[in-house]
Amino acid sequence: MDQLSSSAVVTLFVESQNSSSERRFQKSLTIEALKARLEPIVGIRPADQQLILVDAASNPVCEISGDDSRMLGFYPVKDLMTLSAKSTNSSASAQINFNDESQVEKYVMDDDEYDRRGDSVRAFKRRHRMGRFADGASEMSIGEDAKAKELALSIPVGSRCEVAMPDGEFKKRGTVRFVGETEFRPGCWIGVEYDEPVGKNDGSVDGTRYFQCAADYGSFVRPETVTTGEFPEEDLFGSDLEEM
């Protein structure tokens, strides 16, 4: 074991309780440096690592121990051998199997905290008015929400309406079918059945039905985007046909 073999690089299968992967190492790498490189791979601190070389027939060849200043090539390491890494620390925290989800403590963020974050997917969609925020939905303060609720309650169910889109130019016409609070989002919402299939649902969201309409005709919007009045259904082609 005193002589380094001719090839400067060796390919090994690294195995531990938490991982199994193929890695390439320089034979000139010291065992101290090797253990440091193995730590993020096998999840074992260098001081707790027990390294054993195993041949292709699963027979132990030798344990890599002793002087950590020795190079990897000092040992009879060959391509496609297995480098088995075990922990010498028997404490429960050091023996966690990260492949067993029941042993891994999970962080669960409550919805209110997630909603306050500015770097989340929800925040991105809200800023860019995407998905359920496309019809003018936005997070509001308590005072603004109270004002929105008062505005919502002044909108009669069954009234004709126009819904302003974020660009401020395009508007959708339809009929108010629902006014009130929902389970999918805090605050008061206006359920609209559009005249055209330009909506997002059929009056239900996440399995809860708020009103009935055809698929893609329904949508829920914030009350400040809704204007009620005499808004008859638009005949998009009627005037053109009369002139032909």
Secondary structure by P-SEA (a helix, b strand, c coil): ccccccccbbbbbcccccccccccccccccaaaaaaaaccccccccccbbbbbbccccccccccccccccccccccccccccbbbbbccccccccccccccccbbbbbbcaaaaaaccccaaaaaaaacccccccbbbbbcaaaaaaaaaaaaaccccccbbbbcccccbbbbbbbcccccccccccbbbbbbccccccccccccccccccccccccccccccccccccccccccccaaaaaac
